Amino acid sequence: HDARRAKLGPEHDQTLDAANDLALLLKQLGSMAEAEVLYRATYATRRRRRGGDDELTINSAMSLALLLKQTSRYEEAEELYRRAYDARTRTLGAAHGQTRDTGRELSGVLARLGRIREANALKDKCQEENANPFSCYSAASAAATSTASRRKRERFAFAPPCNAPADDVELRGRPG
């Protein structure tokens, strides 16, 4: 992180990527306060330079929101998840998998805050958007389309519809 900062400058995308990676490592090591400082700095810089609807800014908001949620700071997490959800709805559309995933994260935080009706309404909305199997992103569709996952693709006989409950998904394929 320091080497990239010195060479590329503190606001270069590669420097910010390195800061985000370091924050993730610090979080995994339990240094939540140090991770939060880096996540906040990365998010603030990206938001100022790229705007709130940029995918890198949204990803930075999501990283910070997750840390805040994991440290039971739900009000702060809600604000960031809501910004990310609104931005993804505008840029990707309500039916996009990333938008729905962000909505489900926001729904979970709302539930933690005791706003159960709002949480359930958002969760239901994200599930309704899931009804079109051609507009969703699922692990099965990712495996089927990823060139890096050729072996996985060969093992699956079909990709389940995105709105299938996990219990109803049956993956058939060759053994081993």
C-alpha positions in Angstrom: 0.0 0.0 0.0 2.7 2.5 1.0 4.8 1.7 -2.1 1.9 2.2 -4.5 1.0 5.4 -2.7 4.5 6.8 -3.1 4.7 5.7 -6.7 1.2 6.4 -8.0 -0.2 8.9 -5.5 -2.8 8.5 -2.8 -5.8 8.8 -5.0 -4.8 6.4 -7.8 -7.2 3.4 -8.3 -4.4 0.9 -7.7 -3.4 2.6 -4.5 -7.1 2.6 -3.4 -7.3 -1.1 -4.4 -4.3 -1.9 -2.2 -5.8 0.1 0.7 -9.0 -1.9 0.4 -7.1 -5.2 0.2 -5.1 -4.2 3.3 -8.4 -3.2 5.1 -9.8 -6.7 4.3 -6.7 -8.4 5.7 -6.8 -6.2 8.9 -10.5 -7.0 9.3 -9.8 -10.8 9.0 -7.1 -10.4 11.6 -9.5 -8.7 14.0 -8.1 -5.2 13.7 -11.5 -3.7 13.0 -10.7 -0.1 13.9 -7.6 0.0 11.6 -9.7 -1.6 8.8 -12.4 0.9 9.2 -10.0 3.8 8.8 -8.8 2.4 5.5 -12.3 1.5 4.3 -13.6 5.0 5.2 -10.7 6.7 3.4 -11.1 4.6 0.3 -14.8 5.2 0.2 -14.5 8.9 0.7 -11.8 9.3 -2.0 -13.7 7.2 -4.5 -17.0 9.0 -3.9 -15.3 12.4 -4.3 -13.4 11.4 -7.4 -15.8 9.0 -9.2 -19.2 9.9 -7.8 -21.7 7.8 -5.8 -22.9 5.7 -8.8 -19.5 4.4 -9.8 -19.1 0.6 -9.3 -15.8 1.0 -7.4 -17.4 3.6 -5.1 -20.3 1.2 -4.6 -18.0 -1.7 -3.8 -16.1 0.5 -1.3 -19.4 1.4 0.4 -20.4 -2.2 0.6 -17.0 -3.2 2.2 -17.4 -0.5 4.8 -21.1 -1.3 5.4 -20.2 -5.0 6.0 -17.6 -4.1 8.6 -20.1 -1.8 10.3 -22.7 -4.5 10.3 -20.2 -7.0 11.7 -19.5 -4.6 14.5 -23.2 -4.1 15.2 -23.3 -0.5 14.0 -26.5 -1.0 12.0 -27.6 2.6 11.6 -24.3 3.5 9.8 -24.4 0.3 7.8 -28.0 1.0 6.7 -27.0 4.4 5.3 -24.2 2.8 3.2 -26.2 -0.2 2.1 -29.1 2.2 1.1 -26.7 4.4 -1.0 -25.3 1.3 -2.7 -28.8 -0.2 -3.3 -30.1 3.0 -4.7 -27.0 3.5 -6.9 -27.2 -0.1 -8.2 -30.9 0.3 -8.9 -30.2 3.4 -11.0 -27.1 1.9 -12.8 -27.8 -1.8 -13.1 -31.6 -2.0 -12.7 -33.7 -3.6 -10.0 -33.5 -7.1 -11.5 -29.7 -7.3 -11.6 -28.2 -9.8 -9.2 -25.9 -7.3 -7.5 -28.8 -4.9 -6.9 -30.8 -7.7 -5.4 -27.9 -8.9 -3.3 -27.4 -5.4 -2.0 -31.1 -5.1 -1.2 -31.0 -8.4 0.8 -28.0 -7.0 2.8 -30.0 -3.8 3.5 -33.0 -5.9 4.4 -31.0 -7.8 7.0 -29.7 -4.6 8.6 -33.3 -3.2 8.7 -34.4 -6.3 10.5 -31.6 -5.9 13.0 -32.9 -2.4 13.6 -36.3 -3.8 14.3 -37.9 -2.4 11.1 -39.3 -5.8 10.2 -42.1 -4.6 7.9 -39.7 -2.5 5.8 -37.1 -5.4 5.9 -39.7 -7.9 4.7 -41.0 -5.6 2.0 -37.5 -5.1 0.6 -36.7 -8.8 0.9 -39.9 -9.6 -1.0 -39.1 -7.0 -3.7 -35.7 -8.6 -4.2 -37.2 -12.0 -4.5 -39.9 -10.8 -7.0 -37.1 -9.3 -9.1 -35.7 -12.8 -9.1 -38.6 -14.3 -11.1 -36.9 -13.7 -14.5 -34.2 -16.4 -14.8 -32.6 -14.5 -17.6 -31.9 -11.4 -15.6 -30.3 -12.9 -12.6 -26.9 -13.8 -11.4 -26.5 -17.1 -9.5 -23.7 -19.4 -8.6 -25.0 -21.9 -11.2 -25.2 -19.3 -14.0 -21.7 -18.0 -13.1 -20.3 -21.5 -13.3 -22.0 -22.1 -16.6 -20.7 -18.9 -18.2 -17.2 -18.5 -16.7 -14.4 -19.6 -18.9 -12.4 -20.3 -15.8 -15.0 -22.7 -14.6 -15.1 -25.1 -17.6 -14.7 -28.1 -15.4 -17.6 -27.0 -13.2 -19.7 -26.3 -16.3 -19.2 -29.8 -17.6 -20.3 -31.3 -14.3 -23.7 -29.5 -14.1 -26.5 -31.0 -16.2 -28.6 -27.8 -15.8 -28.6 -24.4 -14.0 -31.5 -24.1 -11.6 -33.8 -21.1 -11.9 -32.7 -18.2 -9.8 -35.9 -18.1 -7.8 -35.7 -21.8 -6.8 -35.4 -22.2 -3.1 -32.1 -23.8 -2.1 -33.9 -27.0 -0.9 -35.5 -27.4 -4.4 -32.2 -27.2 -6.3 -31.0 -30.5 -7.6 -27.6 -30.5 -9.4 -27.0 -33.5 -11.5 -23.7 -34.2 -13.0 -21.0 -36.7 -13.5 -19.5 -38.1 -10.4 -16.2 -36.8 -9.1 
